[in-house]
Amino acid sequence: MNRSICVCLEFLTEALREKIEKAAAAEGFTVCFAENEEDARAHLADCEILFAHSVPLVQAAPATLKWYCCAYAGVDPYCRNDGIFANPDCLLSNSSGAYGVTIAEHILMVALMLLRRMPEYQETVRRRGWENSLPIRSIRSSRITVLGAGNIGSTFASRARGFEPERITGVSRSGIAREAVYDEMLPFSRLDEVLPRTDILVMALPGTPETVGLLSRERLALLPAHAIVINVGRGTALDQDALMDALNHDRLGGAALDVMMPEPLPPDHPLWNTRHLIITPHIAGNMTLGYTCERAVEMFCEDLKNYAEGRPLLRLVDRSRGY
């Protein structure tokens, strides 16, 4: 019996295609590389494995699909709806581990921009002005809290360590430290305790029912007035209206949002006019960095071997938890 894999990814180079083909052939699979979703739909009936990042393709796949590998790290759209898979036993895995580098660099970029007042200086230069006396701050000696201490949060923490912060605190669902980069690790239940001693709050949370509204209006009010907030996880994790209110009334030092509600952000949304805010259109983890693309393919090939040989997938998602 012919065992088939359908791959529908826009970032594949010839070398990455060859890597997938070689790994598939070693395990007795053939590969169909679809150029677009319409092309992929023609092959769904025959494929046992789908490697893509498309909700419509998963919804269109028949019950013969046994494993869907999502090229993204966040898989909440596939966990919210139990009926999205025609085969309820279809395995779901993600590409967590491919995005830490690119998103950590994005976090550092916007953190430094906020601390060094780059948005204001950019506006000054745009007006051809020469104001150069705005007070700046440093990551050095700052107190960093990483809310969501998975691969992305921990990769950032390891990079931030080189800037000599005073302390890096991780906050996670379990409160168990899995990386040595943190000075302390706390569970969600102790978040209120750490917020008042936070200078830089980095949010890298998955989209689960447990994380919705985790940074509420009341918790935002616990942050010092000079604190900055950076969200690269999910827009649902914070009270956006409360954030805008705090920024516009100088109750926060600044914020950077790569994720928000809704996406895309409408042109008339008040976030566009919020003070001390950097907005990026969900690009921190875009599949444009070579390392990210290569790592996603490497991880798929690793788990393809596990799948073919009957071993558990290394990046299997627990749909009840959402990650």
C-alpha positions in Angstrom: 0.0 0.0 0.0 1.3 3.4 -1.0 1.7 5.7 2.1 1.6 9.4 1.2 2.5 12.7 2.7 1.1 16.0 1.5 3.2 19.1 2.2 1.8 22.5 1.6 4.3 25.1 2.7 5.2 28.4 1.0 8.7 28.6 2.4 10.3 25.4 1.1 13.6 25.7 -0.7 14.8 22.9 -3.0 17.2 21.8 -0.3 14.3 21.5 2.2 12.2 19.6 -0.3 15.0 17.1 -0.8 15.4 16.7 3.0 11.7 15.8 3.3 11.8 13.5 0.4 14.9 11.7 1.7 13.3 11.3 5.2 10.0 10.1 3.7 11.7 7.6 1.4 13.7 6.1 4.3 10.4 5.3 6.0 8.5 4.1 2.9 6.5 7.2 2.2 6.0 9.2 -1.0 5.6 13.0 -0.8 3.4 15.4 -2.7 4.4 19.0 -2.6 1.4 21.2 -3.2 2.0 24.7 -4.5 -1.2 26.1 -2.8 -4.2 25.0 -0.9 -6.3 24.3 -4.0 -3.5 22.0 -5.2 -3.3 20.3 -1.8 -7.0 19.6 -1.7 -6.7 17.3 -4.7 -4.3 15.1 -2.7 -6.0 15.0 0.7 -8.0 11.9 0.0 -4.8 9.9 -0.5 -2.6 11.3 2.2 -1.9 9.8 5.6 0.2 12.8 6.8 -0.3 16.5 6.2 2.5 19.0 6.9 1.0 22.5 6.6 -0.4 25.4 8.5 -4.0 25.6 7.3 -7.2 25.2 9.2 -9.3 24.9 5.9 -7.0 22.0 4.7 -7.5 20.1 8.0 -11.3 20.7 7.8 -11.3 19.3 4.3 -9.2 16.2 5.1 -11.0 12.9 5.3 -10.9 10.4 8.1 -7.9 8.7 6.5 -5.6 11.5 7.8 -3.7 10.1 10.7 -1.2 12.9 11.6 -1.3 16.6 11.0 2.0 18.4 11.6 1.4 22.2 11.9 4.3 24.3 10.8 3.4 26.9 13.4 4.0 26.7 17.2 0.6 27.9 18.2 -2.2 25.4 17.4 -5.2 26.8 19.4 -7.4 26.8 16.2 -7.1 23.0 16.1 -7.9 22.6 19.8 -11.0 24.8 20.2 -13.1 22.7 17.9 -13.3 19.0 18.5 -15.0 18.4 15.1 -12.2 20.0 13.0 -10.7 16.5 12.4 -12.8 14.0 10.5 -10.7 11.4 12.3 -11.0 12.1 16.0 -7.8 10.1 16.6 -5.7 12.1 14.2 -2.5 13.0 15.8 -1.7 16.8 16.1 1.9 18.0 16.5 3.3 21.5 16.2 6.6 23.1 15.4 7.4 24.5 18.9 11.2 24.9 19.0 11.6 26.5 15.6 10.5 30.0 16.6 12.5 30.7 19.7 15.4 32.4 17.9 13.4 34.8 15.7 10.9 35.8 18.3 13.5 36.3 21.0 15.3 38.7 18.7 12.1 40.5 18.1 11.5 40.9 21.8 14.9 42.3 22.4 14.5 44.6 19.4 11.2 46.2 20.7 12.4 46.2 24.3 15.5 48.2 23.4 13.4 50.5 21.2 11.1 51.3 24.1 13.8 51.6 26.7 15.9 53.9 24.4 12.9 55.9 23.2 13.3 55.1 19.6 9.6 55.7 18.6 9.9 59.3 19.9 13.3 59.8 18.3 12.0 58.4 15.0 9.2 61.0 15.1 11.7 63.7 15.9 13.8 62.8 12.9 10.8 62.5 10.7 10.1 66.1 11.5 13.8 66.9 10.9 14.2 67.9 14.5 17.2 67.6 16.7 15.9 66.8 20.2 18.4 64.4 21.9 17.9 64.6 25.6 15.1 62.1 26.3 16.1 59.9 29.3 16.8 56.3 28.4 16.9 53.1 30.4 18.8 49.8 30.1 18.1 46.1 30.2 21.1 46.0 32.5 19.9 45.8 36.2 16.3 45.5 35.1 13.9 43.0 36.6 12.4 40.9 33.8 9.3 38.7 34.1 8.7 36.1 31.4 5.0 35.1 31.4 5.0 31.8 29.5 8.2 30.0 30.0 8.2 27.6 27.0 10.7 27.5 24.2 10.1 31.1 23.1 10.1 32.7 26.6 13.1 30.7 27.6 15.1 31.4 24.4 14.5 35.1 25.1 15.5 34.7 28.7 18.8 33.1 27.7 19.5 36.0 25.3 18.5 38.6 27.8 20.9 37.1 30.4 23.8 38.5 28.4 22.4 42.1 29.0 23.0 41.6 32.8 19.5 42.1 34.2 19.1 42.1 37.9 16.7 39.2 37.9 14.7 37.0 35.4 11.6 35.4 36.8 9.6 32.9 34.8 5.9 32.4 35.3 4.3 29.3 33.9 1.3 27.0 34.3 3.3 24.4 36.3 5.7 26.8 38.1 8.4 24.2 37.4 11.7 25.4 35.9 12.7 23.4 32.9 15.5 25.8 31.9 18.4 27.1 34.0 18.1 30.6 32.7 15.6 31.8 35.3 16.5 33.1 38.8 13.1 31.8 40.0 10.0 30.1 38.5 6.5 30.7 39.8 3.1 29.3 38.9 0.3 31.5 37.4 -1.3 31.6 40.9 1.7 33.8 42.1 1.6 36.2 39.2 0.3 39.1 41.4 3.3 38.7 43.6 5.9 39.3 40.9 4.2 42.1 38.9 5.0 45.0 41.3 8.7 44.1 41.0 8.7 43.9 37.2 10.4 46.4 34.9 10.0 44.4 31.7 7.1 42.0 31.3 7.3 39.6 28.3 4.2 37.6 27.4 4.8 34.4 25.4 1.6 32.5 26.3 -0.2 29.9 24.2 -3.9 30.5 23.4 -5.7 28.3 25.9 -8.8 28.9 28.1 -6.5 29.2 31.0 -4.5 32.1 29.5 -7.5 34.2 28.2 -7.5 37.5 30.1 -4.6 36.5 32.4 -3.1 40.0 32.3 -6.3 41.7 33.5 -7.0 45.4 34.2 -6.3 44.7 37.9 -3.0 43.0 37.2 -1.9 45.7 34.8 -2.4 48.1 37.7 0.1 46.1 39.8 2.9 46.9 37.4 5.2 49.9 38.2 4.4 53.1 36.1 7.7 52.7 34.3 7.2 49.1 33.3 7.0 48.0 29.7 4.8 45.2 28.4 5.7 43.0 25.3 3.2 40.5 24.0 4.3 37.9 21.4 2.0 35.1 22.4 -1.8 35.6 21.9 -3.8 38.8 21.9 -6.5 37.2 24.1 -4.0 37.0 27.0 -4.3 40.6 28.1 -7.0 43.3 28.6 -6.4 45.4 25.5 -8.7 48.2 26.6 -7.0 48.4 30.0 -3.6 48.5 28.3 -4.6 51.4 26.1 -6.0 53.3 29.1 -2.8 52.7 31.1 -0.5 53.8 28.2 -2.6 56.9 27.3 -2.6 58.1 31.0 1.1 57.4 31.6 0.5 54.6 34.0 2.9 52.4 32.0 6.2 53.2 30.4 5.4 51.6 27.1 4.2 48.4 25.3 4.9 46.4 22.1 2.2 44.2 20.6 2.9 41.7 17.9 -0.4 40.0 18.6 -3.7 41.7 19.3 -7.5 41.4 19.0 -8.7 41.4 16.3 -6.2 40.5 13.6 -5.8 42.1 11.2 -6.3 45.3 13.2 -8.9 47.6 11.6 -7.7 51.0 10.4 -10.0 52.8 12.8 -9.0 50.8 15.9 -7.9 52.9 18.8 -4.8 50.9 19.3 -3.3 52.8 16.3 -3.4 56.0 18.2 -2.4 54.7 21.6 0.7 56.5 23.1 4.0 54.8 23.8 2.9 51.7 21.8 4.8 49.8 19.1 2.6 47.7 16.9 3.9 45.0 14.5 1.5 42.9 12.3 2.2 39.5 13.9 5.6 39.2 12.2 7.8 38.1 15.2 7.7 34.5 14.1 7.1 34.8 10.3 8.5 32.0 8.3 11.1 34.2 6.6 14.1 33.5 8.7 16.1 30.6 7.2 16.9 29.0 10.6 13.2 28.9 11.5 12.2 27.2 8.2 15.1 24.7 8.4 14.3 23.8 12.0 10.6 23.3 11.3 11.5 20.8 8.5 14.2 19.1 10.7 11.6 18.6 13.5 9.1 17.2 11.1 11.6 14.7 9.7 12.6 13.7 13.3 9.0 13.0 14.2 8.3 11.3 10.8 10.8 8.7 11.9 9.2 8.4 15.3 5.7 8.0 13.6 6.9 5.4 11.1 8.6 3.3 13.8 5.7 3.5 16.3 7.3 5.8 18.8 5.5 8.8 20.4 5.9 12.1 18.6 8.3 14.5 20.3 6.0 17.5 19.6 2.6 15.8 20.1 0.0 18.3 21.2 -2.4 17.6 24.0 -5.6 19.1 22.6 -7.2 19.4 26.0 -4.4 21.8 27.1 -3.9 23.5 23.7 -0.1 22.8 23.5 
